[in-house]
Amino acid sequence: METEKLIREIVESVLPDTSLFIVDIEISGIDKKKINVIIDGDNGVGIDKCVRVNRKLGNYLEENDLIKEAYTLDVSSPGIGQPLKMLRQYKSNIGRKLEFQLNDGKKAVGKLEEVSEDKVVIEQEIAEKKKKVKFVKGVELNFENIKEAKVLVSFK
């Protein structure tokens, strides 16, 4: 079985609850493999759950001798500024401010209001003269037109 598929199956079986999900699994390196598992949650994911998944996955891999060569294992949550990759991530960020890089090179910034299978609806912020911002509700962005979207973190 392919290593990434095997790791995905193991992680899915050891996730502590159904609010958590796998965002990505990256395997790199030749002499020493680096296995990076990124998990997220409908309400975010804390370090304690990442540690728990890391221990369970690591123990399972070791006990069953599933990876023959040397490797390092890292289970983490998506970092600040990482693009959203899954519909479920969009849904868990409703109400937050996002920046969208569109396929046509334009950007859109706004509060995420709704998410459906094919689009998002935002309250878009449009910068005007003299540092004024205009808000436009109900702006629809189709996923096919979104290159990437990132949550903007405010420290106010």
KATA-V996595 format. One record per residue. N is the residue number from 0. RES is the residue in three letters. SS is DSSP state (@ for helix, = for strand, . for the rest). PHI is phi in degrees with one decimal (999 if undefined). PSI is psi in whole degrees, 0 to 359 (none if undefined). Layout:
n=N res=RES ss=SS phi=PHI psi=PSI
n=N res=RES ss=SS phi=PHI psi=PSI
This chain:
n=0 res=MET ss=. phi=999 psi=141
n=1 res=GLU ss=. phi=-60.4 psi=138
n=2 res=THR ss=@ phi=-57.8 psi=314
n=3 res=GLU ss=@ phi=-62.5 psi=318
n=4 res=LYS ss=@ phi=-64.9 psi=318
n=5 res=LEU ss=@ phi=-61.5 psi=313
n=6 res=ILE ss=@ phi=-63.1 psi=318
n=7 res=ARG ss=@ phi=-58.0 psi=314
n=8 res=GLU ss=@ phi=-62.9 psi=318
n=9 res=ILE ss=@ phi=-65.8 psi=313
n=10 res=VAL ss=@ phi=-60.4 psi=315
n=11 res=GLU ss=@ phi=-58.3 psi=326
n=12 res=SER ss=@ phi=-78.9 psi=340
n=13 res=VAL ss=@ phi=-107.7 psi=359
n=14 res=LEU ss=. phi=-60.1 psi=132
n=15 res=PRO ss=. phi=-65.6 psi=334
n=16 res=ASP ss=. phi=-157.7 psi=168
n=17 res=THR ss=. phi=-74.6 psi=353
n=18 res=SER ss=. phi=-78.4 psi=348
n=19 res=LEU ss== phi=-97.4 psi=150
n=20 res=PHE ss== phi=-151.0 psi=160
n=21 res=ILE ss== phi=-85.5 psi=130
n=22 res=VAL ss== phi=-94.1 psi=316
n=23 res=ASP ss== phi=-160.9 psi=154
n=24 res=ILE ss== phi=-132.1 psi=123
n=25 res=GLU ss== phi=-120.4 psi=131
n=26 res=ILE ss== phi=-123.6 psi=124
n=27 res=SER ss== phi=-137.3 psi=173
n=28 res=GLY ss=. phi=93.7 psi=153
n=29 res=ILE ss=. phi=-112.2 psi=298
n=30 res=ASP ss=. phi=-69.9 psi=318
n=31 res=LYS ss=. phi=-131.4 psi=114
n=32 res=LYS ss== phi=-70.6 psi=144
n=33 res=LYS ss== phi=-116.9 psi=119
n=34 res=ILE ss== phi=-106.7 psi=117
n=35 res=ASN ss== phi=-117.7 psi=117
n=36 res=VAL ss== phi=-111.2 psi=125
n=37 res=ILE ss== phi=-110.2 psi=122
n=38 res=ILE ss== phi=-119.3 psi=155
n=39 res=ASP ss== phi=-140.4 psi=175
n=40 res=GLY ss== phi=-142.9 psi=158
n=41 res=ASP ss=. phi=-59.6 psi=333
n=42 res=ASN ss=. phi=-120.4 psi=31
n=43 res=GLY ss=. phi=81.7 psi=179
n=44 res=VAL ss=. phi=-142.3 psi=132
n=45 res=GLY ss=. phi=-91.0 psi=165
n=46 res=ILE ss=@ phi=-61.9 psi=328
n=47 res=ASP ss=@ phi=-61.4 psi=321
n=48 res=LYS ss=@ phi=-74.0 psi=325
n=49 res=CYS ss=@ phi=-62.9 psi=317
n=50 res=VAL ss=@ phi=-63.0 psi=316
n=51 res=ARG ss=@ phi=-60.9 psi=315
n=52 res=VAL ss=@ phi=-65.6 psi=319
n=53 res=ASN ss=@ phi=-59.1 psi=313
n=54 res=ARG ss=@ phi=-63.6 psi=314
n=55 res=LYS ss=@ phi=-65.4 psi=317
n=56 res=LEU ss=@ phi=-64.7 psi=313
n=57 res=GLY ss=@ phi=-60.0 psi=315
n=58 res=ASN ss=@ phi=-60.9 psi=316
n=59 res=TYR ss=@ phi=-62.4 psi=315
n=60 res=LEU ss=@ phi=-61.8 psi=318
n=61 res=GLU ss=@ phi=-70.6 psi=312
n=62 res=GLU ss=@ phi=-61.6 psi=327
n=63 res=ASN ss=. phi=-101.1 psi=6
n=64 res=ASP ss=. phi=46.2 psi=51
n=65 res=LEU ss=. phi=-85.0 psi=338
n=66 res=ILE ss=. phi=-121.2 psi=115
n=67 res=LYS ss=. phi=-76.0 psi=323
n=68 res=GLU ss=. phi=-87.5 psi=168
n=69 res=ALA ss=. phi=-64.7 psi=146
n=70 res=TYR ss== phi=-154.4 psi=160
n=71 res=THR ss== phi=-116.3 psi=149
n=72 res=LEU ss== phi=-125.0 psi=132
n=73 res=ASP ss== phi=-135.1 psi=125
n=74 res=VAL ss== phi=-115.9 psi=123
n=75 res=SER ss== phi=-144.7 psi=173
n=76 res=SER ss=. phi=-96.7 psi=163
n=77 res=PRO ss=. phi=-62.2 psi=137
n=78 res=GLY ss=. phi=-78.9 psi=167
n=79 res=ILE ss=. phi=-59.9 psi=135
n=80 res=GLY ss=. phi=86.9 psi=358
n=81 res=GLN ss=. phi=-77.1 psi=138
n=82 res=PRO ss=. phi=-67.3 psi=149
n=83 res=LEU ss=. phi=-72.0 psi=137
n=84 res=LYS ss=. phi=-116.0 psi=341
n=85 res=MET ss=. phi=-128.6 psi=151
n=86 res=LEU ss=@ phi=-55.7 psi=321
n=87 res=ARG ss=@ phi=-62.2 psi=327
n=88 res=GLN ss=@ phi=-68.4 psi=320
n=89 res=TYR ss=@ phi=-59.9 psi=313
n=90 res=LYS ss=@ phi=-61.3 psi=323
n=91 res=SER ss=@ phi=-76.6 psi=353
n=92 res=ASN ss=. phi=-110.4 psi=16
n=93 res=ILE ss=. phi=-59.7 psi=134
n=94 res=GLY ss=. phi=95.7 psi=350
n=95 res=ARG ss=. phi=-100.2 psi=160
n=96 res=LYS ss== phi=-86.1 psi=129
n=97 res=LEU ss== phi=-124.4 psi=155
n=98 res=GLU ss== phi=-114.5 psi=127
n=99 res=PHE ss== phi=-108.5 psi=127
n=100 res=GLN ss== phi=-96.8 psi=118
n=101 res=LEU ss== phi=-92.3 psi=158
n=102 res=ASN ss=. phi=-61.8 psi=334
n=103 res=ASP ss=. phi=-84.6 psi=7
n=104 res=GLY ss=. phi=92.4 psi=350
n=105 res=LYS ss=. phi=-82.2 psi=163
n=106 res=LYS ss== phi=-119.0 psi=152
n=107 res=ALA ss== phi=-135.6 psi=138
n=108 res=VAL ss== phi=-125.9 psi=135
n=109 res=GLY ss== phi=-179.4 psi=170
n=110 res=LYS ss== phi=-81.0 psi=128
n=111 res=LEU ss== phi=-71.8 psi=119
n=112 res=GLU ss== phi=-102.4 psi=318
n=113 res=GLU ss== phi=-144.3 psi=155
n=114 res=VAL ss== phi=-137.9 psi=132
n=115 res=SER ss=. phi=-128.0 psi=184
n=116 res=GLU ss=. phi=-62.7 psi=331
n=117 res=ASP ss=. phi=-119.5 psi=355
n=118 res=LYS ss== phi=-159.0 psi=168
n=119 res=VAL ss== phi=-121.7 psi=156
n=120 res=VAL ss== phi=-121.4 psi=130
n=121 res=ILE ss== phi=-126.5 psi=159
n=122 res=GLU ss== phi=-95.9 psi=99
n=123 res=GLN ss== phi=-78.6 psi=139
n=124 res=GLU ss== phi=-96.4 psi=126
n=125 res=ILE ss== phi=-121.1 psi=119
n=126 res=ALA ss== phi=-72.6 psi=134
n=127 res=GLU ss=. phi=-117.9 psi=181
n=128 res=LYS ss=@ phi=-61.6 psi=154
n=129 res=LYS ss=@ phi=58.6 psi=40
n=130 res=LYS ss=@ phi=61.1 psi=21
n=131 res=LYS ss=. phi=-86.5 psi=150
n=132 res=VAL ss== phi=-124.0 psi=133
n=133 res=LYS ss== phi=-105.7 psi=139
n=134 res=PHE ss== phi=-109.9 psi=130
n=135 res=VAL ss== phi=-119.8 psi=113
n=136 res=LYS ss== phi=-78.5 psi=154
n=137 res=GLY ss== phi=75.0 psi=25
n=138 res=VAL ss== phi=-79.7 psi=123
n=139 res=GLU ss== phi=-97.1 psi=135
n=140 res=LEU ss== phi=-125.2 psi=118
n=141 res=ASN ss== phi=-76.5 psi=140
n=142 res=PHE ss=@ phi=-56.3 psi=326
n=143 res=GLU ss=@ phi=-64.4 psi=342
n=144 res=ASN ss=@ phi=-99.8 psi=357
n=145 res=ILE ss== phi=-98.3 psi=120
n=146 res=LYS ss== phi=-77.2 psi=312
n=147 res=GLU ss== phi=-159.9 psi=159
n=148 res=ALA ss== phi=-136.0 psi=138
n=149 res=LYS ss== phi=-130.3 psi=144
n=150 res=VAL ss== phi=-76.0 psi=132
n=151 res=LEU ss=. phi=-94.0 psi=127
n=152 res=VAL ss=. phi=-97.2 psi=129
n=153 res=SER ss=. phi=-106.3 psi=135
n=154 res=PHE ss=. phi=-106.9 psi=23
n=155 res=LYS ss=. phi=-78.4 psi=none
